Amino acid sequence: MIDPRILRDQPDRVRAAQAKRGLSDMVVDEALAADTRRRQAITEFEAKRA
């Protein structure tokens, strides 16, 4: 499992690790997009809850 903080802070490092394993680095972009959507949803939820 990839630490979300490493994914956000060092995406090139994660892409390189994916490439080293012979895997697509598109997964990194998809994971970053999903993390962004998740963080936005949490922010919106917290704003409505306040």
N, C-alpha and C positions, 0 to 999 in steps of 0.2 A: 504494500500500500504506500502511496506517495503522500508525504506530509503536505497538506494544503499550503502551509507557509512557504515551503521550499518551492512548490509549484508557482506560487504568486511571485516570490522574490527572485527565483533563479530558473525561469522557464527554459532558458537555453541549456542549462545543465540537465534538466529532465529530458529535453529533446535529444541531447547527445546520448544519454543513457538509453533512450528508446532506439535510436539509430544503431547503437552498439549491439543491442539485442536483435537487430534486424526487424524491428517493429516500426510501424508508421508513427511519425511525429504529429500527425493530425489529431491524435488522441489528446495530446497536450493542449492544443488549441481548443478542442471541445471541452476538456476539463476546466480550462481557464474561463471559458464562456459560461459554463454551468456554475462555477464558483462565483462569478460576477453576478449572475442572476440570483443565486441564493443569498448573497450578501445584500443585494438590493431589496429582495423580498423581506429579509429580516429587518432592514432599516425602515421600510414602509410599515411593517407590522408594528414595530416599536413606536413609530410616530403616531399611529392610530390608537395604540393602546394607552399612550400618555395623556 
